[in-house]
Amino acid sequence: MAWSSQCICPSSRWGLPLVADLLAFLPHSWFIALTVIVGLCIGSFLNVLVHRLPIMMEQDFRHECACLDQPEPPARSQAYNLFTPRSACPRCGHAIGAAENIPVISWLMLKGRCKNCKNPISARYPLVESACGIVAGLLAWQLGPSDLLLPSLLFVWILLALTLIDLDHFLLPDSLTLGLLWLGLAFNLTGLFAPLPHAVIGAIAGYGLLWSVYWLFKLLTGKEGMGYGDFKLLAALGAWLGWQSLPAMLLLASLSGAVIGIGLALGQRKSLRNPIPFGPYLAAAGLIMMFAGKQVQGLLFPL
């Protein structure tokens, strides 16, 4: 597997007890299997996160607006977060038990339908779980119990969550984009993916580039071409991979977004003026640069 940075140091330590030190005694096949199971469970959690986080943000916004109109803050009617209330069927309200919440397996055993009302359950749930498990297994097989494994998994999982939320709601939550940015800077304190100065410049330049494009487009057309979440996402990718990766990521995201956007518009007979989320293309470009950055840089910028 090729990595984008020229300064990756697999033996570096970033100040926390490492999973590698705890699991090094396991046979490699067992280690991969355990990582796949963890990945499947993370995929199940991401399904909850993708569904509930935008609702939580909307409730917080409405609560803050209500506080502006009343002398005393109104009480919240019901706790709603990533853990409360329990997951339930949206049609009949049937609470999902532990046996119905096993990643992938439960969906297959239930034949993709609610146990109570037989309402179809979206196939996206097992697909997300499977994707997280497969990625975890591939990275565990390629990297083994090294310092690169946990950061790489976090990078992929957070980008997957951002992609799904942006596709559903045209939204890139600060809690994920800014968290991704700070994680990138933290892991690069020892130059795990890029030297720290390159990571800091990457975060600044990533935000500044799209911020400049946003305002230039707005001044020329009077319209907003993208959201502030896109600025923060590119800043986060720059914090992980360094400023040198930014031109390639922007080029990959812009070209793929244009080609796929035009193709979808023509296929669905919609206007090219309909907005499309840019976050998924940035996320895909970041993943490509993380795992094949040197090859991409060589193809796009051979000099």
C-alpha positions in Angstrom: 0.0 0.0 0.0 1.4 3.4 -1.0 1.0 6.4 1.4 0.8 10.0 0.5 3.4 11.4 2.9 7.1 10.9 2.5 7.6 11.1 6.3 5.4 8.3 7.7 7.1 6.8 10.7 5.5 3.5 11.6 7.6 3.2 14.8 6.6 6.6 16.2 4.7 6.9 19.4 2.1 9.6 20.0 1.9 9.4 23.8 -1.0 7.0 24.3 -1.0 3.2 25.0 -1.1 1.6 21.5 -3.4 -1.1 20.4 -0.4 -2.7 18.8 1.3 -3.3 22.1 -1.8 -4.9 23.5 -2.6 -7.2 20.5 0.8 -8.1 19.2 0.6 -11.5 20.8 -2.4 -12.5 18.7 -1.9 -14.6 15.5 -2.2 -12.3 12.4 -5.4 -14.1 11.2 -7.0 -13.6 14.6 -6.0 -10.0 14.7 -7.6 -9.4 11.3 -10.8 -11.2 12.4 -11.0 -9.1 15.6 -10.4 -5.9 13.6 -13.2 -6.9 11.2 -15.6 -7.4 14.1 -14.7 -4.0 15.5 -15.3 -2.5 12.1 -18.7 -4.1 11.8 -19.7 -2.7 15.2 -18.4 0.8 14.2 -20.4 0.6 11.0 -23.5 -0.1 13.2 -22.7 3.0 15.3 -22.1 5.1 12.2 -25.6 4.2 11.0 -27.0 5.7 14.2 -24.7 8.7 14.0 -25.6 9.5 10.4 -29.4 9.3 11.2 -29.4 11.1 14.6 -26.7 13.8 14.4 -28.6 16.0 11.9 -31.8 15.6 14.0 -29.8 16.6 17.2 -28.4 19.6 15.4 -31.9 20.7 14.3 -33.3 20.3 17.8 -30.5 22.3 19.3 -31.1 25.0 16.7 -34.8 25.2 17.4 -34.1 25.2 21.2 -31.7 28.1 20.8 -34.2 30.0 18.7 -36.9 29.4 21.3 -34.6 30.7 24.0 -34.3 34.0 22.2 -38.1 34.5 22.3 -38.6 33.6 26.0 -37.2 35.2 29.2 -36.5 31.7 30.6 -35.1 28.8 28.5 -37.8 26.3 27.8 -37.3 22.7 29.1 -36.5 20.1 26.5 -39.4 17.6 26.1 -37.4 14.4 25.7 -33.7 13.4 25.7 -32.5 12.6 22.2 -28.9 11.8 21.5 -26.8 9.0 20.1 -27.7 6.6 22.8 -31.2 7.7 23.9 -33.9 6.6 23.1 -33.4 3.1 21.9 -33.5 2.4 18.2 -37.0 1.6 16.9 -38.9 0.9 13.8 -40.0 4.3 12.3 -43.3 2.8 11.2 -44.6 0.8 14.2 -42.3 1.9 17.0 -41.0 -1.6 17.8 -37.9 -1.3 20.0 -35.0 -3.1 18.4 -33.6 -5.7 20.7 -30.0 -6.9 21.0 -30.6 -10.0 18.8 -32.0 -7.7 16.1 -29.0 -5.4 16.2 -26.1 -7.7 15.3 -24.3 -6.1 12.3 -25.3 -7.6 8.9 -26.4 -10.9 10.4 -29.6 -9.5 12.0 -30.6 -7.8 8.7 -30.1 -11.1 6.8 -32.0 -13.2 9.4 -34.9 -10.7 9.4 -34.8 -10.8 5.6 -34.5 -7.0 5.5 -37.8 -6.4 7.3 -39.0 -5.3 10.7 -39.7 -8.2 13.0 -43.0 -6.7 14.2 -44.7 -4.9 11.2 -42.6 -6.4 8.3 -41.8 -2.9 7.1 -38.7 -3.0 4.8 -35.4 -2.0 6.4 -33.0 -0.1 4.2 -30.2 -2.1 2.7 -27.9 0.8 3.5 -27.5 -0.4 7.1 -25.8 -3.7 6.3 -23.9 -2.0 3.4 -22.4 0.6 5.7 -21.6 -2.1 8.3 -20.0 -4.3 5.7 -18.0 -1.4 4.2 -16.6 -0.6 7.7 -15.7 -4.2 8.4 -14.1 -4.8 5.0 -12.0 -1.6 5.3 -10.9 -2.6 8.8 -9.9 -6.1 7.6 -8.0 -4.8 4.6 -6.1 -2.2 6.7 -5.4 -4.8 9.4 -4.0 -7.2 6.8 -1.9 -4.5 5.2 -0.7 -2.6 8.2 -0.8 -5.2 11.0 -0.8 -4.0 14.6 1.2 -0.8 13.8 0.8 2.8 14.8 -0.8 3.6 11.5 -3.8 1.3 11.9 -6.0 3.1 14.4 -5.5 6.6 12.8 -6.1 5.2 9.3 -9.4 3.6 10.5 -10.6 6.7 12.2 -9.8 8.7 9.0 -11.9 6.3 6.8 -14.8 6.0 9.3 -15.2 9.7 9.9 -15.1 10.5 6.1 -17.7 7.8 5.5 -20.0 9.4 8.1 -19.5 12.8 6.6 -20.2 11.5 3.1 -23.5 9.9 4.1 -24.7 12.9 6.1 -23.8 15.3 3.2 -25.6 13.1 0.7 -28.7 13.0 2.9 -28.8 16.6 4.2 -26.2 18.8 2.3 -24.6 19.1 5.7 -21.1 18.6 7.1 -21.3 18.9 10.9 -18.6 20.8 12.7 -18.4 18.1 15.4 -17.0 15.8 12.7 -15.1 18.1 10.4 -13.3 19.9 13.3 -12.8 16.7 15.2 -11.1 15.3 12.1 -8.9 18.4 11.8 -7.7 18.2 15.4 -7.1 14.5 15.1 -4.9 15.1 12.0 -2.8 17.6 13.8 -2.5 15.4 16.9 -1.4 12.4 15.0 1.1 14.5 13.0 2.8 15.8 16.2 5.3 13.1 15.5 5.0 13.2 11.7 2.9 10.1 11.4 1.4 11.1 8.0 3.1 14.5 7.4 5.5 16.7 9.2 3.7 19.0 11.6 4.6 22.3 9.9 3.2 20.8 6.6 0.0 19.7 8.4 -0.5 23.1 10.0 0.0 24.9 6.6 -2.3 22.3 5.0 -5.1 23.1 7.5 -4.7 26.8 6.9 -4.4 26.6 3.1 -7.2 24.1 2.8 -9.6 26.4 4.5 -8.3 29.4 2.7 -8.4 28.0 -0.8 -12.1 27.1 -0.7 -13.0 30.2 1.3 -11.4 32.3 -1.5 -13.3 30.3 -4.2 -16.5 30.8 -2.3 -16.2 34.6 -2.1 -14.9 34.9 -5.7 -17.9 33.0 -7.0 -20.3 35.0 -4.8 -18.9 38.3 -6.0 -19.1 37.3 -9.6 -22.6 35.6 -9.5 -24.2 36.8 -6.3 -24.8 33.1 -5.3 -23.2 30.8 -2.9 -21.3 28.0 -4.6 -20.6 25.8 -1.5 -21.0 25.7 2.2 -18.6 26.5 5.0 -18.5 22.8 5.9 -16.5 22.1 2.7 -13.9 24.6 3.8 -13.5 22.8 7.1 -13.4 19.4 5.5 -10.5 20.4 3.1 -8.7 22.0 6.1 -9.0 18.7 7.9 -7.7 16.7 5.0 -4.8 19.2 4.7 -4.1 18.7 8.5 -3.8 14.9 7.9 -1.9 14.8 4.6 0.0 18.1 4.4 -0.3 21.1 2.1 1.4 19.3 -0.8 -1.7 17.0 -1.2 -4.1 19.9 -1.6 -3.8 20.6 -5.4 -4.3 16.9 -6.2 -7.3 16.6 -3.9 -9.0 19.7 -5.3 -8.4 18.5 -8.8 -9.7 15.0 -8.1 -12.7 16.3 -6.2 -13.6 18.9 -8.8 -13.3 16.6 -11.9 -15.2 13.8 -10.3 -17.9 16.1 -9.0 -18.3 17.7 -12.4 -18.4 14.4 -14.3 -20.7 12.6 -11.9 -22.9 15.7 -11.4 -23.4 16.1 -15.1 -24.0 12.4 -15.6 -26.7 12.3 -12.8 -28.4 15.5 -14.2 -28.6 14.1 -17.7 -29.7 10.6 -16.5 -32.4 12.0 -14.2 -33.3 14.8 -16.6 -32.7 17.5 -14.0 -31.2 21.0 -14.4 -27.5 21.4 -14.1 -28.3 24.2 -11.7 -29.5 21.8 -9.0 -27.1 21.7 -6.1 -24.9 18.6 -5.5 -23.0 18.0 -2.3 -19.2 18.5 -2.7 -18.2 16.8 0.6 -18.4 13.3 -0.8 -16.0 14.1 -3.6 -13.6 15.8 -1.2 -13.8 12.7 1.1 -13.1 10.4 -1.9 -10.2 12.5 -3.0 -8.8 12.4 0.6 -9.0 8.6 0.7 -7.3 8.3 -2.6 -4.5 10.6 -1.5 -4.1 8.8 1.8 -3.6 5.4 0.3 -2.3 6.1 -3.2 -0.9 9.6 -2.9 2.5 9.1 -4.4 1.1 7.4 -7.5 -1.6 10.1 -8.0 1.0 12.9 -7.5 3.2 11.2 -10.1 0.4 11.0 -12.6 -1.1 14.5 -12.1 2.1 16.4 -11.5 5.0 14.4 -13.0 7.4 17.3 -12.8 
